[in-house]
Amino acid sequence: MKWRCAWCGREYDAEVDACDTCGHERVEAVSEDSDSTSPFDADAFVWVCRSCGREHVKHSPPCARCGNHDLERREAADVEPGELSIPSYLAVGKPYILGVIAVVALVALALTGVIPIPGLSGPPAPPDAPGDADRSAGVELAAVESELYDRFEAARTDAGSTGRERDAGLDAYAEYATRHHVAERYDPSYDGSVPELDAFDPRCTVSPAFGIAEPSVDLSEHDDAAAADTLAEALLGDERFAELVVDDRRSEGIDVHAGPNGTVFVGYIAC
């Protein structure tokens, strides 16, 4: 018993899943003395490139020779199987290579922060600003920010208001906007701007409110907790700021920056 490809007529000694010559997936059993002809001896069809004339056994654009996608079906009575071609994976994918490269490049730029994409590339890096953003006069400013959040939560509890979560996107915006404010004041060469809030991917349920306060506090006279107590007292003593802290919002961001002359800047955003 022999097996013959139903498309190109190639014969095999055993059944195969697909023809090695044309890729067709149907083979038929034929007896040893069968005189049946292959499809190439009848009125079978091939697909011919309208651009260069290359013939293919299947409608599998693009053309293996020129990349044209327009293939025309024609009778294959006079075509030898060896003249036909199946395009390689490279030939099939060639028209899309530039698109794939562009997508990969875009993702790489987003991941490195060159092109900000909310939720993918992370928040924009804050600008350099005079003064101290991390530690000043022995006080850890990140610790002061955390302590401030705790005191604001206590104020909300006392006022019977709903608690808030500290949002990373709002924190990033507060840091960026506060450094921008400090740089504009102290660095004559600075000409930056603050990106739109969406670039920081915040979780907001209502319109945001943002401000920068400059409470009169000497950090050199306090440790972390004491600095937070003094800052919270000064900030909550401002009626407008206190109202923003306890009103009906669900998220907030805080940044504390020590300016070059000892001025303390507190950026605060809530939404």
Phi, psi and omega per residue, in radians:
M1 nan 2.304 3.075
K2 -2.011 2.888 3.120
W3 -2.216 2.428 -3.072
R4 -2.242 2.381 3.069
C5 -1.116 2.266 -3.116
A6 -1.246 -0.172 -3.122
W7 -1.812 -0.984 -3.048
C8 -1.785 -0.170 3.066
G9 1.525 0.026 3.124
R10 -1.104 2.397 -3.088
E11 -1.814 2.581 -3.132
Y12 -2.300 2.662 3.109
D13 -1.386 -0.300 3.135
A14 -2.472 2.820 -3.130
E15 -1.162 2.414 3.117
V16 -2.186 2.756 -3.141
D17 -1.334 -0.593 -3.135
A18 -2.651 2.580 -3.118
C19 -1.229 2.340 3.128
D20 -1.230 -0.418 -3.078
T21 -1.449 -0.862 -3.029
C22 -2.041 -0.170 3.129
G23 1.467 0.010 -3.138
H24 -1.131 2.491 -3.001
E25 -1.757 0.181 3.123
R26 -2.140 2.103 3.043
V27 -2.059 2.599 -3.075
E28 -2.073 2.511 3.086
A29 -1.319 2.331 3.080
V30 -2.322 2.546 3.127
S31 -1.322 2.833 -3.108
E32 -1.064 -0.597 -3.074
D33 -1.753 0.296 -3.123
S34 -1.180 2.435 3.094
D35 -1.941 0.310 3.126
S36 -1.175 2.583 -3.093
T37 -1.664 2.743 3.092
S38 -1.376 2.902 3.120
P39 -1.006 -0.384 -3.133
F40 -1.343 -0.258 3.089
D41 -1.624 -0.106 3.106
A42 -1.967 -2.666 -3.101
D43 -1.726 0.984 3.082
A44 -1.335 3.101 -3.083
F45 -2.200 2.678 2.972
V46 -2.253 2.965 3.137
W47 -2.027 2.140 -3.010
V48 -1.937 2.306 3.110
C49 -1.178 2.220 3.138
R50 -1.229 -0.318 -3.091
S51 -1.530 -0.885 -3.044
C52 -2.024 -0.127 3.106
G53 1.504 0.004 3.132
R54 -1.096 2.368 -3.106
E55 -1.757 2.432 -3.112
H56 -2.231 2.580 -3.100
V57 -1.368 -0.334 3.140
K58 -2.339 2.763 3.048
H59 -1.394 1.464 -3.053
S60 -2.279 1.170 3.136
P61 -1.100 2.725 0.153
P62 -1.477 2.970 3.100
C63 -1.037 2.353 -3.115
A64 -1.163 -0.337 -3.103
R65 -1.658 -0.875 -2.994
C66 -2.029 -0.151 3.118
G67 1.482 0.027 3.119
N68 -1.168 2.474 -3.098
H69 -1.652 -0.077 -3.059
D70 -1.682 1.744 3.122
L71 -1.912 2.423 -3.097
E72 -1.950 2.334 3.111
R73 -1.351 2.295 3.119
R74 -2.433 2.779 3.091
E75 -1.189 2.520 -3.045
A76 -1.984 0.463 -3.063
A77 -1.058 -0.600 -3.072
D78 -1.818 0.229 -3.079
V79 -1.780 2.307 3.080
E80 -1.437 2.462 -3.134
P81 -0.951 -0.617 -3.098
G82 -1.170 -0.295 -3.127
E83 -1.443 -0.201 -3.062
L84 -1.528 2.799 -3.080
S85 -2.502 2.471 2.989
I86 -1.867 2.218 -3.090
P87 -1.118 2.528 3.100
S88 -1.315 2.937 3.090
Y89 -1.054 -0.645 3.130
L90 -1.115 -0.738 -3.133
A91 -1.135 -0.703 3.137
V92 -1.147 -0.703 -3.055
G93 -1.489 -0.222 -3.046
K94 -0.944 -0.769 -3.118
P95 -1.109 -0.317 -3.062
Y96 -1.806 -0.035 -3.048
I97 -1.063 -0.790 -3.119
L98 -1.087 -0.685 3.112
G99 -1.117 -0.724 3.122
V100 -1.125 -0.744 3.123
I101 -1.069 -0.715 -3.137
A102 -1.114 -0.725 3.130
V103 -1.140 -0.776 3.124
V104 -1.062 -0.735 3.135
A105 -1.127 -0.702 3.138
L106 -1.106 -0.771 3.127
V107 -1.105 -0.712 3.131
A108 -1.094 -0.740 3.129
L109 -1.145 -0.630 3.123
A110 -1.185 -0.756 -3.109
L111 -1.169 -0.505 3.121
T112 -1.550 -0.042 3.079
G113 1.498 0.021 3.124
V114 -1.141 -0.730 3.045
I115 -1.994 1.927 -3.106
P116 -1.275 2.184 3.035
I117 -2.192 2.001 -3.091
P118 -0.913 2.327 3.098
G119 1.457 -0.170 -3.105
L120 -2.095 -0.913 -3.010
S121 -1.570 -0.112 -3.084
G122 1.451 2.956 -3.087
P123 -1.241 2.705 3.075
P124 -1.076 2.508 3.108
A125 -1.199 2.323 -3.116
P126 -1.189 2.690 3.131
P127 -1.291 2.788 3.000
D128 -1.233 2.450 -3.136
A129 -2.435 2.522 3.096
P130 -1.028 2.650 3.134
G131 1.727 -2.699 -3.063
D132 -2.150 2.281 3.124
A133 -1.825 -0.311 -3.053
D134 -2.000 -0.807 -3.063
R135 -2.540 2.354 3.139
S136 -2.532 2.265 3.122
A137 0.907 0.668 3.123
G138 1.393 0.052 -3.122
V139 -1.771 2.246 3.082
E140 -1.432 1.973 -3.016
L141 -1.212 -0.553 3.085
A142 -1.132 -0.655 3.098
A143 -1.167 -0.659 3.102
V144 -1.112 -0.700 3.111
E145 -1.066 -0.762 3.124
S146 -1.119 -0.718 3.118
E147 -1.136 -0.680 3.095
L148 -1.062 -0.761 3.112
Y149 -1.006 -0.770 3.137
D150 -1.067 -0.703 -3.133
R151 -1.248 -0.576 3.063
F152 -1.181 -0.664 3.083
E153 -1.098 -0.696 3.103
A154 -1.111 -0.682 3.113
A155 -1.126 -0.666 3.117
R156 -1.171 -0.703 3.101
T157 -1.078 -0.771 3.121
D158 -1.089 -0.582 -3.108
A159 -1.507 -0.038 -3.104
G160 1.256 0.412 -3.127
S161 -1.670 2.809 3.131
T162 -1.246 2.471 3.096
G163 -1.210 2.852 -3.141
R164 -2.181 2.800 2.999
E165 -1.814 2.623 3.076
R166 -1.541 2.049 -3.010
D167 -1.693 2.317 -3.102
A168 -1.098 -0.673 3.132
G169 -1.153 -0.703 3.099
L170 -1.208 -0.650 3.046
D171 -1.016 -0.783 -3.115
A172 -1.126 -0.689 3.114
Y173 -1.148 -0.792 -3.140
A174 -1.034 -0.716 3.132
E175 -1.129 -0.805 -3.109
Y176 -1.092 -0.859 -3.074
A177 -1.159 -0.616 3.131
T178 -1.201 -0.785 3.103
R179 -1.104 -0.685 3.093
H180 -1.020 -0.777 3.138
H181 -1.078 -0.770 -3.129
V182 -1.171 -0.746 -3.131
A183 -1.099 -0.712 3.119
E184 -1.090 -0.611 -3.101
R185 -1.329 -0.691 -2.956
Y186 -1.908 -0.250 -3.074
D187 -2.045 1.776 -3.098
P188 -1.073 -0.427 -3.098
S189 -1.482 -0.132 -3.075
Y190 -1.330 2.314 3.113
D191 -2.396 0.538 -3.104
G192 -1.392 3.135 3.104
S193 -2.511 2.867 -3.128
V194 -1.646 2.190 3.109
P195 -1.107 2.881 3.058
E196 -1.087 2.634 -3.093
L197 -1.018 -0.591 -3.104
D198 -1.027 -0.464 -3.127
A199 -1.135 -0.307 -3.105
F200 -1.727 0.014 3.080
D201 0.918 0.980 -3.128
P202 -1.384 2.788 3.020
R203 -1.796 1.667 -3.073
C204 -2.029 2.457 3.082
T205 -1.921 -0.341 3.091
V206 -2.381 3.027 3.133
S207 -1.063 2.387 -3.088
P208 -1.322 2.693 3.011
A209 -2.221 2.276 -3.068
F210 -2.335 2.540 3.059
G211 -2.779 2.822 3.101
I212 -2.153 2.104 3.130
A213 -1.790 2.705 3.111
E214 -2.246 1.229 -3.131
P215 -1.166 2.545 -3.119
S216 -1.436 1.588 -3.098
V217 -2.367 2.314 3.078
D218 -1.724 1.830 -3.066
L219 -1.107 -0.462 -3.094
S220 -1.164 -0.250 -3.131
E221 -1.678 0.084 -3.016
H222 -2.372 2.734 2.866
D223 -1.618 -3.027 -3.039
D224 -1.011 -0.918 -3.065
A225 -1.151 -0.728 -3.137
A226 -1.159 -0.663 3.094
A227 -1.092 -0.701 3.114
A228 -1.149 -0.727 3.118
D229 -1.042 -0.820 -3.098
T230 -1.161 -0.732 3.116
L231 -1.136 -0.763 -3.133
A232 -1.085 -0.718 3.133
E233 -1.098 -0.739 -3.138
A234 -1.190 -0.746 -3.088
L235 -1.212 -0.823 -3.117
L236 -1.263 -0.257 3.047
G237 -1.319 -0.234 3.049
D238 -1.523 2.052 -3.013
E239 -1.014 -0.748 -3.113
R240 -1.181 -0.706 3.117
F241 -1.169 -0.744 -3.140
A242 -1.077 -0.665 3.126
E243 -1.133 -0.669 3.106
L244 -1.145 -0.624 -3.112
V245 -1.195 -0.611 -3.009
V246 -1.855 -0.009 -3.090
D247 -1.319 -3.068 -2.977
D248 -1.429 1.354 3.070
R249 -2.312 2.867 -2.998
R250 -2.050 -0.290 -3.078
S251 -2.434 2.699 3.108
E252 -2.638 2.786 3.066
G253 -2.333 2.507 -3.053
I254 -2.334 2.419 3.018
D255 -2.451 2.359 3.080
V256 -2.058 2.225 -3.127
H257 -2.313 2.313 3.099
A258 -1.665 2.053 -3.127
G259 -1.273 2.948 -3.065
P260 -1.164 -0.355 -3.133
N261 -1.834 0.286 3.110
G262 1.606 -0.112 3.091
T263 -1.170 2.352 3.118
V264 -1.764 2.243 3.106
F265 -1.924 2.266 3.075
V266 -2.081 1.936 3.065
G267 -1.580 2.336 -3.084
Y268 -2.436 2.282 3.095
I269 -2.363 2.457 3.137
A270 -2.449 2.540 3.092
C271 -2.724 nan nan
